[in-house]
Amino acid sequence: MKIIDARGRGCPEPVLMTKKALKDHDSFEVIVNEHVAKENIFRLLNKTGKNFHVTKENNEFKITIEK
């Protein structure tokens, strides 16, 4: 599975990275360590109607986007 590592990236970069990955991949994972980035990615995914789930490990959020 493709992994997008957006840890330490300032907004809007994590959202832009996710948006690009949506065009190129059906399923992938995005890793962020900022709450704001997570929320902005959630808004993008909800607008596109993609299925996703999130897990939190330590101070990182792993957002898995599925077909």
WODAKA-V511233 format. One record per backbone hydrogen bond with DSSP energy under -0.5 kcal/mol. CO is the residue of the C=O (numbers start at 1). NH is the residue of the N-H. E is the energy in kcal/mol with one decimal. If there is no record, write none. Layout:
CO/NH/E + CO/NH/E
//
This chain:
2/29/-2.4 + 3/5/-0.7 + 4/6/-0.9 + 4/31/-2.8 + 6/9/-1.7 + 10/13/-1.7 + 12/15/-0.6 + 12/16/-2.3 + 13/17/-2.7 + 14/18/-2.1 + 15/19/-2.7 + 16/20/-2.2 + 17/21/-2.0 + 18/22/-2.1 + 19/23/-1.0 + 20/23/-0.6 + 20/24/-1.2 + 21/25/-2.5 + 27/2/-0.7 + 28/65/-3.1 + 29/4/-3.6 + 30/32/-0.5 + 30/63/-3.1 + 31/6/-2.5 + 32/61/-3.3 + 34/38/-2.1 + 35/39/-2.5 + 36/40/-2.5 + 37/41/-2.3 + 38/42/-2.4 + 39/43/-2.1 + 40/44/-2.0 + 41/45/-2.7 + 42/46/-2.6 + 43/47/-2.0 + 44/48/-1.7 + 45/49/-1.0 + 45/50/-1.6 + 51/66/-2.8 + 53/64/-3.0 + 55/62/-3.0 + 57/60/-2.5 + 60/57/-2.4 + 61/32/-2.3 + 61/63/-0.6 + 62/55/-2.1 + 62/64/-0.6 + 63/30/-2.8 + 63/65/-0.6 + 64/53/-1.7 + 65/28/-1.7 + 66/51/-0.8
//
